[in-house]
Amino acid sequence: MAQSNSNVLPKGADELPSIESLEIEEENDNGSIEDANNSDGGSEASENSEGSVMEPFQDYRIKIEELLDSLSMTGFSVEVIQHGYDFMNCVYSLTSSDDIEQYILRVATGGFIRESDGRHETVENEVLILGYLKDKLPVPRIKAYSLTIDNALEAPYTIQTRIPGESLNKLWATMDIAEKYAIVDELIVLITQLESVTFATAGTFAGSSSLPERANDFLETEDPSVQTFDEYATELTKDPLMIQDRAGPDLQLLLTSHMEKWIQDEIERGHHELSCAIGPRFRDLLAMLKELDDEGAFDTQPFPIVLHHSDLEPRNLMVSKASGTWKICGIIDWDDAVALPRPLARVPPRWVWHFPDGDPDLEDGYLNDDQYRDPELSDENKALKTYFNAKIEAVLPGYTEDAYGQGRWLRRMWHFAREGARRVWQWPFLDQLPKDWAARPRNVVDTIS
């Protein structure tokens, strides 16, 4: 078993209180999950968790037009796609008066702005990764951006080329089985392309101080560097040995380092009651890692570090029909792209055989694909799942084990290793994980047959 360079922490209470029973004030920010509802088309003002109010779209449009004037894009029409603090990004379509130029304006409403330079990390991440991928994958190009609030919108934004076609989210349920098979073939090509983009280190993407804080006219950006995952402000994460632990090729060490530091971080922050509940559960996760190690989950290390989109769902796949066949013509929404050890990136596309079709419980959540088992599938959906698994295993040997076997457990643990468990919605998942682990069948690839 890999040994972390950080100290192993003392055990907490033997009797674990239910996390849900604790009355702890949840830490909140604009990144927390909220129900998005845009049925009014942005006609009303919305308020964020800090009390800031965003005006209705008709008033906000004036700011957008002012921004476009400053970018020499006068005369573009502006249509709302989503508007308000219910969304992580407000999104608008921009079309030139002659209908030749079409762009998407994405305005960040949440996320983290660094105190050191005032730059929005998620917008910076997207600018860098889209610039890097422009010749590697079918992605939008960045025409203009601002990483800070120093602009007419008073918010970080990007203006991206609009990929032609329609959202697969609107079409999948109406496609026949042959059309769905064609899309699955296209999807497997995309997954293969994503895995071909590799990095030396796991983490998020970052730029140097030489990256301008704003630009227009398709500025050529530098290739991104990868910054090791650091989800909380603590001097502990500046330890060179910890940076080595979190490089990623040693997946066991990556997970162990994060889990141990969350326990220590809870103790240092003085969340005594919360630590009493969460700390022992992280030690449960460490014990699960040891069992996976004994079962050979880490025998093939080092794992390659690959590009992970984080939200490869139908809503982010643009499709068009060519010669009577549907083709995937682009991938959008790269805000949360990261570099991950390959088993963590191999989240199976459950929507192929279990399309949410408006069910909010199935549409979002990194954990959902790994937390829940498939319901009783129709014959068509069984055929789609069998087809996907057979085709991708032929192209990427070992994919199904990573997707449904030991990789499923590693991803569920990684969710908490990276993010901790300070949000109320995470607690039931953290409570359930050790129970599911105890009940799991050993040495079986789940849910394929």
C-alpha positions in Angstrom: 0.0 0.0 0.0 1.3 3.5 -0.9 2.3 5.6 2.1 1.3 9.2 2.2 4.0 11.7 3.1 1.6 13.4 5.5 1.1 12.2 9.1 -1.6 9.7 9.8 -4.1 11.3 12.1 -5.4 9.9 15.4 -8.7 8.2 15.4 -11.8 10.1 16.4 -14.9 9.0 18.4 -15.8 5.3 18.2 -19.5 6.0 18.2 -20.3 8.0 15.1 -23.2 10.4 15.2 -25.4 10.6 12.1 -24.1 13.5 9.9 -27.6 14.5 9.1 -28.4 14.8 12.8 -25.9 17.6 13.2 -27.1 21.2 13.3 -24.1 22.7 11.5 -24.4 25.9 9.5 -23.6 24.9 6.0 -20.8 26.8 4.2 -22.4 28.3 1.1 -21.3 30.0 -2.0 -22.5 30.5 -5.6 -21.1 27.1 -6.4 -23.6 25.2 -4.4 -26.3 23.2 -6.1 -29.5 25.1 -6.7 -32.6 24.3 -8.8 -32.4 26.2 -12.0 -35.6 27.5 -13.5 -35.6 29.9 -16.4 -39.3 29.6 -17.3 -39.7 33.4 -17.2 -36.9 34.0 -19.7 -35.0 36.2 -17.3 -37.9 38.7 -17.0 -37.5 39.1 -13.3 -34.6 40.1 -11.1 -32.8 37.3 -9.2 -30.8 37.4 -6.0 -27.7 35.4 -5.0 -26.7 34.0 -1.6 -24.9 37.2 -0.7 -27.9 39.4 -1.4 -26.7 40.8 -4.7 -29.5 41.4 -7.2 -29.3 40.8 -10.9 -31.6 43.0 -12.9 -34.1 41.4 -15.4 -32.7 40.6 -18.8 -34.3 43.6 -20.6 -32.3 45.9 -18.3 -29.2 43.7 -18.4 -29.2 43.8 -22.2 -28.1 47.5 -22.0 -24.9 46.4 -20.2 -24.3 43.7 -22.8 -24.7 46.1 -25.7 -22.3 48.5 -24.0 -19.8 45.6 -23.8 -20.3 44.7 -27.4 -19.7 48.4 -28.4 -16.4 48.4 -26.6 -15.4 45.2 -28.5 -16.4 46.7 -31.9 -19.3 44.3 -32.1 -22.0 47.0 -32.5 -25.2 45.9 -34.1 -25.2 42.3 -32.8 -28.6 41.0 -31.7 -28.8 39.6 -28.2 -31.0 36.7 -27.1 -31.2 35.2 -23.7 -30.5 31.5 -23.2 -30.3 31.5 -19.4 -30.2 34.5 -17.1 -30.0 35.0 -13.4 -28.2 33.9 -10.3 -29.9 30.5 -10.5 -27.2 29.5 -12.9 -23.4 29.2 -12.6 -23.2 31.1 -15.9 -25.7 33.4 -17.6 -25.7 32.6 -21.3 -26.7 34.7 -24.3 -26.6 34.2 -28.1 -25.1 37.0 -30.2 -25.8 37.3 -33.9 -24.5 39.8 -36.4 -26.9 41.9 -38.4 -26.1 39.9 -41.6 -26.5 36.5 -39.7 -23.0 35.5 -40.7 -21.3 35.8 -37.3 -22.8 33.9 -34.3 -21.3 33.8 -30.8 -22.2 32.7 -27.3 -21.6 35.1 -24.4 -21.1 33.3 -21.1 -21.1 35.5 -17.9 -19.9 34.0 -14.6 -22.3 34.4 -11.8 -20.5 32.2 -9.3 -17.1 30.6 -8.7 -13.9 31.8 -7.1 -12.1 35.1 -7.7 -8.5 35.0 -6.5 -7.6 37.8 -4.1 -4.1 38.0 -5.4 -4.9 39.2 -8.9 -8.7 39.5 -9.0 -9.0 36.8 -11.7 -11.9 34.3 -11.9 -10.3 30.8 -11.8 -13.1 29.0 -13.7 -13.2 31.5 -16.6 -9.4 31.4 -16.8 -9.5 27.6 -16.9 -12.0 27.7 -19.8 -10.0 30.3 -21.8 -6.8 28.2 -21.4 -8.3 24.8 -22.2 -10.3 26.0 -25.2 -7.2 27.6 -26.6 -5.2 24.5 -26.0 -7.8 22.2 -27.6 -8.8 24.2 -30.7 -6.8 21.9 -33.0 -7.4 18.7 -31.0 -11.2 18.5 -30.4 -14.3 20.1 -31.8 -14.6 22.9 -29.3 -15.6 26.6 -29.5 -13.0 29.3 -30.0 -12.6 32.2 -27.7 -13.2 35.5 -29.5 -13.0 37.7 -26.4 -12.8 37.4 -22.6 -12.3 39.2 -19.3 -11.0 37.3 -16.3 -11.9 40.2 -13.9 -14.9 42.3 -13.1 -13.3 45.4 -14.8 -15.7 45.6 -17.8 -19.2 46.8 -18.7 -20.8 43.7 -17.2 -18.9 44.0 -13.9 -18.4 40.2 -14.2 -15.9 37.8 -15.8 -17.1 36.6 -19.2 -16.1 34.8 -22.4 -17.4 35.3 -25.9 -17.1 32.0 -27.9 -17.9 30.9 -31.4 -21.2 29.3 -31.6 -20.9 25.6 -32.7 -23.5 24.9 -35.4 -26.1 22.3 -34.9 -28.6 21.4 -32.1 -28.2 20.2 -28.5 -28.4 16.5 -28.3 -30.5 17.0 -25.2 -33.4 18.1 -27.4 -33.1 15.2 -29.9 -32.0 12.0 -28.1 -35.5 10.9 -27.0 -36.9 11.3 -30.5 -34.1 9.4 -32.3 -34.6 5.8 -33.5 -32.3 3.0 -32.4 -30.1 3.2 -35.6 -29.6 7.0 -35.0 -28.7 6.3 -31.4 -26.1 3.7 -32.4 -24.6 6.3 -34.8 -24.3 8.8 -31.9 -22.8 6.1 -29.6 -20.1 5.5 -32.3 -19.4 9.2 -32.4 -19.3 9.4 -28.6 -16.7 6.6 -28.4 -14.5 8.5 -30.9 -14.8 11.6 -28.6 -13.9 9.7 -25.5 -10.9 8.2 -27.3 -9.8 11.7 -28.3 -10.2 13.0 -24.8 -8.1 10.2 -23.4 -5.4 10.9 -26.0 -4.8 14.4 -24.4 -2.5 13.6 -21.5 -0.6 15.5 -18.9 2.2 14.9 -16.5 0.2 16.0 -13.4 -3.4 15.7 -12.2 -5.1 19.0 -11.3 -6.8 22.1 -12.6 -5.6 24.3 -15.5 -3.8 27.6 -14.8 -2.1 30.3 -16.7 1.0 32.4 -16.0 0.9 36.0 -15.1 1.7 36.8 -18.7 -1.9 35.7 -19.7 -3.7 39.0 -20.3 -6.6 39.6 -18.0 -8.8 40.6 -21.0 -8.5 40.1 -24.8 -10.5 40.1 -28.0 -10.1 39.1 -31.7 -9.1 35.5 -31.0 -6.0 36.1 -29.0 -3.6 33.1 -29.2 -3.3 31.9 -25.6 -0.4 30.0 -24.0 -0.7 26.3 -23.3 -2.1 25.8 -19.8 -0.1 24.5 -16.9 -1.6 22.0 -14.5 -1.9 23.0 -10.8 -2.4 20.2 -8.3 -5.8 20.0 -6.7 -6.1 22.4 -3.7 -9.7 22.8 -2.7 -9.1 24.6 0.6 -6.8 27.4 1.8 -4.3 25.9 4.2 -0.5 26.1 4.5 -0.5 22.3 4.6 -1.0 22.2 0.8 2.2 24.1 0.1 4.3 21.2 1.5 6.5 20.0 -1.4 6.0 16.4 -0.3 2.2 16.9 -0.5 2.5 18.3 -4.0 4.5 15.2 -4.9 1.7 13.0 -3.4 -0.9 14.8 -5.4 0.8 14.5 -8.8 -1.7 11.8 -9.7 0.1 8.9 -11.4 0.1 7.2 -8.0 -3.7 7.2 -7.6 -3.7 5.7 -4.2 -1.4 8.3 -2.8 -3.5 11.1 -4.5 -6.6 9.9 -2.7 -4.9 9.2 0.6 -3.3 12.7 0.7 -6.6 14.5 0.2 -8.5 12.4 2.7 -5.9 12.8 5.5 -5.8 16.5 5.0 -9.5 16.9 5.1 -9.5 15.2 8.5 -6.7 17.4 9.7 -8.3 20.5 8.2 -11.6 19.8 10.1 -9.7 19.5 13.4 -7.7 22.7 12.8 -10.8 24.7 11.9 -12.4 23.8 15.2 -15.5 22.0 13.7 -15.4 19.6 16.6 -18.9 18.2 16.3 -18.7 18.0 12.5 -15.2 16.6 12.7 -16.5 13.9 15.1 -18.8 12.8 12.4 -16.9 13.4 9.2 -13.4 12.5 10.4 -14.2 8.8 11.1 -16.0 8.5 7.8 -12.9 9.6 6.0 -11.0 7.0 7.9 -13.6 4.5 6.6 -12.6 5.7 3.1 -9.0 5.1 3.9 -9.8 1.6 5.0 -11.7 1.0 1.7 -8.7 2.2 -0.2 -6.6 -0.4 1.7 -9.0 -3.2 0.7 -8.9 -2.0 -3.0 -5.1 -2.1 -2.8 -5.3 -5.7 -1.5 -7.6 -6.6 -4.4 -5.0 -5.3 -6.9 -6.7 -2.0 -7.9 -3.4 -0.2 -8.0 -1.2 -2.9 -9.5 -1.1 -1.2 -12.9 0.2 2.1 -11.6 1.3 4.6 -12.7 -2.0 5.6 -14.3 -1.9 8.0 -17.2 -3.3 11.5 -16.5 -6.0 12.3 -19.1 -8.3 15.2 -20.0 -11.7 15.0 -18.3 -14.6 17.2 -19.4 -16.5 16.7 -16.1 -20.0 17.1 -17.8 -20.1 15.1 -21.0 -23.9 15.1 -21.0 -26.3 15.5 -24.0 -26.8 19.2 -23.1 -23.2 19.8 -23.9 -23.0 17.8 -27.1 -24.0 19.6 -30.3 -25.1 17.5 -33.2 -26.0 18.0 -36.9 -27.2 15.7 -39.7 -24.8 15.1 -42.6 -25.8 12.8 -45.5 -28.7 11.5 -43.4 -26.6 10.6 -40.4 -26.4 12.4 -37.1 -22.9 13.5 -36.2 -21.5 15.1 -33.0 -20.1 18.4 -34.2 -18.9 20.0 -30.9 -18.5 19.8 -27.2 -19.4 22.9 -25.1 -19.2 24.0 -21.4 -15.5 23.4 -20.5 -15.6 25.4 -17.2 -14.8 22.4 -15.0 -12.4 20.5 -17.2 -9.5 18.9 -15.3 -6.6 16.5 -15.7 -7.3 13.2 -13.9 -5.9 9.7 -13.5 -7.7 7.6 -16.1 -9.9 5.5 -13.8 -11.3 8.7 -12.3 -12.1 10.1 -15.8 -13.9 7.0 -17.0 -17.4 7.9 -15.9 -19.8 5.8 -18.1 -22.3 7.8 -20.1 -25.4 6.5 -18.3 -27.6 8.8 -20.3 -27.2 6.6 -23.3 -29.3 3.9 -21.8 -31.1 5.8 -19.1 -31.8 9.2 -20.5 -33.1 11.7 -17.8 -35.7 13.3 -20.1 -36.4 16.0 -17.6 -35.9 14.1 -14.4 -33.9 16.5 -12.2 -32.7 13.7 -10.0 -30.8 12.1 -13.0 -29.6 15.2 -14.8 -26.8 16.5 -12.5 -24.3 15.3 -10.1 -20.9 13.7 -10.5 -22.0 11.0 -8.0 -25.2 10.1 -9.7 -23.6 7.9 -12.4 -21.7 6.0 -9.8 -24.1 6.2 -6.8 -27.2 4.7 -8.4 -27.8 1.4 -10.2 -29.8 1.3 -13.4 -33.5 0.7 -13.1 -35.2 -2.0 -15.1 -34.1 -1.1 -18.7 -36.2 -1.5 -21.8 -35.0 -3.9 -24.5 -33.8 -1.0 -26.6 -31.9 0.6 -23.7 -30.3 -2.8 -22.8 -29.2 -3.1 -26.4 -27.7 0.4 -26.3 -25.8 -0.3 -23.1 -24.5 -3.7 -24.5 -23.5 -2.0 -27.7 -21.6 0.9 -26.0 -19.8 -1.5 -23.6 -18.7 -3.9 -26.4 -17.6 -1.1 -28.8 -15.6 0.9 -26.3 -14.0 -2.1 -24.7 -12.7 -3.1 -28.1 -11.3 0.4 -28.6 -10.1 1.1 -25.1 -9.3 -2.2 -23.3 -10.0 -2.0 -19.6 -12.6 0.7 -19.9 -15.5 -1.4 -18.5 -13.5 -2.3 -15.4 -12.7 1.3 -14.8 -16.3 2.4 -15.5 -18.2 -0.2 -13.6 -15.8 -2.1 -11.4 -13.1 -0.8 -9.0 -13.2 2.5 -10.8 -16.7 3.2 -9.7 -15.6 3.0 -6.0 -12.5 5.1 -6.7 -14.7 7.9 -8.2 -17.1 7.9 -5.3 -14.2 8.3 -2.9 -12.6 10.9 -5.1 -15.7 13.1 -4.9 -15.2 13.5 -1.1 -11.4 13.4 -1.3 -11.4 16.5 -3.5 -14.4 18.4 -2.2 -14.8 17.3 1.4 -18.3 17.1 2.9 -19.3 20.5 4.2 -22.4 20.9 2.1 -25.6 19.4 3.3 -26.5 17.6 0.1 -23.2 15.6 0.3 -23.9 14.1 3.7 -26.3 11.4 2.7 -23.9 10.3 0.0 -21.0 10.1 2.5 -23.1 8.2 5.0 -24.2 5.7 2.3 -20.8 5.0 0.8 -19.4 2.6 3.5 -22.8 0.8 3.7 -22.7 0.2 -0.1 -19.1 -0.9 0.2 -19.9 -3.5 2.9 -22.7 -4.9 0.8 -20.9 -5.0 -2.6 -20.2 -8.2 -4.5 -16.4 -8.8 -4.5 -14.4 -9.0 -7.8 -17.5 -8.4 -10.0 -17.8 -5.7 -12.6 -21.1 -4.1 -11.7 -24.1 -3.5 -13.9 -22.7 -4.7 -17.2 -24.7 -7.8 -17.6 
